[in-house]
Amino acid sequence: MKIIRAIAAVAFFAAISAASVTAQPKPTTTSTPALTGSATGNVPETKLALVDTDQFLDEKAGIVRLVTAAKKVENEFLPRRTELQGLQTQIDKLKADLQRTSAVQDPKVSAQQQEAIDQKTREMQRKTEDAQTAYQKRLQDMLGPIYDEIGKALDAYAKAHGITLILDVTKIQGIVSASESLDITKAFITEFNTKNPATASLTPTP
């Protein structure tokens, strides 16, 4: 059985994503009619399904454990977000003050103001980069185990329903239109949430 999946994760400052591909042989085959002068060939029987992995993180209709873990990470980083917003406010005020007074004050004072702006800007950049790195690591630590469980559950779902190929529509370009009957997203989310309630979280603590 071949399952292709690519799951997008939420972002704090910038989007991050995780993708994986697993493959297993499909033993069931069907025979095609023999052609004149040729031996009978075996063609694998294929059942295709589509999944929209972006919906896994939908706050209202997504995978509860995944959404809960993502919110937990967001809440952990709220203090850093608030600090960065405060720094940006300070930088904006310093720039406004310099623009308002530069034409009438001593150039040395303007230079000092500009240096203060540059220092705050460097501090902002450094703390933003640190926050991004820490956030992405924490997000991976928290959501990674759940995504592993989702991957296994997708494999099990495919086997249980005789599906030989699952495509993630968010990662496959060129899918313009498809029958709604091929979309297993809602059914899979419902089944996963039923079997994996939020109280059975696999996410690690800090």
C-alpha positions as CSV (number, residue, x, y, z in Angstrom):
1,M,0.0,0.0,0.0
2,K,1.3,3.4,-0.9
3,I,0.3,6.4,1.3
4,I,1.5,9.8,0.3
5,R,1.0,12.5,2.9
6,A,2.3,16.0,3.6
7,I,1.0,17.8,6.7
8,A,1.3,21.5,7.2
9,A,1.9,22.9,10.6
10,V,0.9,26.3,12.0
11,A,3.4,29.1,12.3
12,F,4.1,31.7,15.0
13,F,6.2,34.1,12.9
14,A,6.5,32.0,9.7
15,A,4.9,28.9,8.4
16,I,6.6,25.5,8.9
17,S,5.6,22.2,7.4
18,A,6.4,18.5,7.7
19,A,6.2,15.9,5.0
20,S,6.6,12.2,4.9
21,V,6.2,9.4,2.5
22,T,5.6,5.7,3.3
23,A,5.2,2.8,1.0
24,Q,4.1,-0.8,1.4
25,P,3.4,-3.4,-1.4
26,K,-0.2,-4.0,-2.3
27,P,-0.6,-7.8,-2.7
28,T,-4.0,-7.9,-4.3
29,T,-4.0,-7.8,-8.1
30,T,-6.4,-8.4,-10.9
31,S,-5.8,-10.1,-14.2
32,T,-6.3,-8.4,-17.6
33,P,-7.7,-10.3,-20.5
34,A,-4.9,-12.0,-22.6
35,L,-3.9,-10.2,-25.7
36,T,-3.4,-12.1,-29.0
37,G,0.0,-13.8,-28.8
38,S,0.8,-12.5,-25.4
39,A,0.7,-13.8,-21.8
40,T,-1.8,-12.6,-19.3
41,G,-0.5,-9.6,-17.3
42,N,-1.3,-8.6,-13.8
43,V,-2.4,-5.0,-13.1
44,P,-2.6,-3.8,-9.5
45,E,-6.0,-2.9,-8.3
46,T,-6.0,0.7,-7.2
47,K,-8.4,2.7,-5.0
48,L,-7.7,6.4,-4.8
49,A,-8.6,8.8,-2.0
50,L,-7.9,12.5,-1.2
51,V,-7.1,14.2,2.1
52,D,-6.8,17.9,3.0
53,T,-4.2,17.9,5.8
54,D,-4.6,21.7,6.3
55,Q,-8.0,20.9,7.8
56,F,-6.3,18.9,10.5
57,L,-5.5,22.2,12.2
58,D,-8.9,23.8,11.8
59,E,-9.9,25.1,15.2
60,K,-13.5,24.0,14.9
61,A,-13.4,20.9,12.7
62,G,-9.8,19.7,12.9
63,I,-8.0,17.0,14.9
64,V,-8.6,18.0,18.5
65,R,-5.3,16.8,19.9
66,L,-3.4,18.6,17.2
67,V,-5.3,21.9,17.7
68,T,-4.9,21.7,21.5
69,A,-1.1,21.1,21.2
70,A,-0.7,24.0,18.8
71,K,-2.7,26.4,21.0
72,K,-0.6,25.3,24.0
73,V,2.6,26.3,22.1
74,E,1.0,29.6,21.0
75,N,0.1,30.4,24.7
76,E,3.7,29.6,25.8
77,F,5.1,32.1,23.4
78,L,2.6,34.9,24.1
79,P,5.1,36.7,26.5
80,R,7.7,36.8,23.8
81,R,5.2,38.0,21.2
82,T,4.2,40.8,23.7
83,E,7.8,41.7,24.3
84,L,8.5,42.0,20.6
85,Q,5.4,44.1,20.0
86,G,6.6,46.4,22.8
87,L,10.0,46.7,21.2
88,Q,8.4,47.6,17.9
89,T,6.3,50.3,19.6
90,Q,9.5,51.8,21.1
91,I,11.2,51.8,17.7
92,D,8.3,53.4,16.0
93,K,8.2,56.1,18.7
94,L,11.9,56.8,18.5
95,K,11.7,57.1,14.7
96,A,8.7,59.5,15.0
97,D,10.6,61.7,17.6
98,L,13.7,61.8,15.4
99,Q,11.6,62.8,12.3
100,R,9.8,65.5,14.3
101,T,12.9,67.1,15.8
102,S,15.8,66.4,13.5
103,A,15.4,69.6,11.5
104,V,15.6,71.9,14.5
105,Q,18.0,70.2,16.9
106,D,21.8,69.7,17.2
107,P,22.9,67.0,14.7
108,K,24.7,65.3,17.6
109,V,21.4,64.8,19.3
110,S,19.9,63.4,16.1
111,A,22.9,61.0,15.8
112,Q,22.3,59.8,19.4
113,Q,18.6,59.2,18.6
114,Q,19.5,57.3,15.5
115,E,22.0,55.2,17.4
116,A,19.2,54.4,19.9
117,I,17.0,53.3,17.1
118,D,19.7,51.1,15.6
119,Q,20.3,49.4,18.9
120,K,16.6,48.7,19.5
121,T,16.3,47.4,15.9
122,R,19.2,45.0,16.4
123,E,17.7,43.9,19.7
124,M,14.4,43.4,17.9
125,Q,16.0,41.3,15.1
126,R,18.0,39.2,17.6
127,K,15.0,38.4,19.8
128,T,12.8,37.7,16.8
129,E,15.3,35.2,15.4
130,D,15.7,33.6,18.9
131,A,11.9,33.4,19.3
132,Q,11.4,31.9,15.8
133,T,14.0,29.2,16.5
134,A,12.7,28.3,19.9
135,Y,9.1,28.3,18.6
136,Q,9.8,26.0,15.7
137,K,11.6,23.6,18.0
138,R,8.9,23.6,20.5
139,L,6.2,23.2,17.8
140,Q,8.1,20.2,16.4
141,D,8.5,18.6,19.8
142,M,4.8,19.1,20.6
143,L,3.2,18.3,17.3
144,G,5.7,15.8,16.0
145,P,4.4,12.8,18.0
146,I,0.8,13.6,17.1
147,Y,1.7,13.8,13.4
148,D,3.4,10.4,13.8
149,E,0.1,9.0,15.2
150,I,-1.9,10.7,12.4
151,G,0.4,9.0,9.8
152,K,-0.1,5.6,11.4
153,A,-3.8,6.2,11.6
154,L,-4.0,7.2,7.9
155,D,-2.2,3.9,7.1
156,A,-4.7,2.0,9.2
157,Y,-7.6,3.9,7.7
158,A,-6.5,3.2,4.2
159,K,-6.1,-0.6,4.9
160,A,-9.4,-0.8,6.6
161,H,-11.2,0.8,3.6
162,G,-9.2,-0.9,0.9
163,I,-7.5,2.4,-0.2
164,T,-4.2,1.9,-2.1
165,L,-3.3,5.6,-2.6
166,I,-4.0,8.7,-0.5
167,L,-3.0,12.1,-1.9
168,D,-2.8,15.3,0.1
169,V,-4.6,17.9,-2.0
170,T,-2.7,20.8,-0.3
171,K,0.6,19.5,-1.6
172,I,-0.3,18.1,-5.0
173,Q,-0.5,20.8,-7.7
174,G,-2.8,20.2,-10.7
175,I,-5.8,18.8,-8.9
176,V,-8.5,21.1,-10.3
177,S,-11.6,19.1,-9.6
178,A,-12.5,15.8,-8.0
179,S,-15.5,13.9,-6.8
180,E,-16.5,14.7,-3.2
181,S,-16.7,10.9,-2.6
182,L,-12.9,10.7,-2.9
183,D,-12.4,13.2,0.0
184,I,-11.8,11.2,3.2
185,T,-10.8,14.3,5.3
186,K,-13.9,14.7,7.5
187,A,-14.4,11.0,7.9
188,F,-10.8,10.5,8.9
189,I,-10.8,13.4,11.4
190,T,-14.0,12.1,13.0
191,E,-12.5,8.6,13.4
192,F,-9.2,9.9,14.7
193,N,-10.9,12.2,17.2
194,T,-13.1,9.4,18.4
195,K,-10.2,7.0,18.9
196,N,-7.7,9.7,20.2
197,P,-9.4,12.2,22.5
198,A,-7.5,15.3,23.5
199,T,-7.2,14.0,27.1
200,A,-4.9,11.2,25.7
201,S,-2.3,13.7,24.5
202,L,1.1,12.4,23.5
203,T,2.8,15.8,23.6
204,P,5.7,16.3,25.9
205,T,5.8,18.9,28.6
206,P,8.5,21.6,28.5
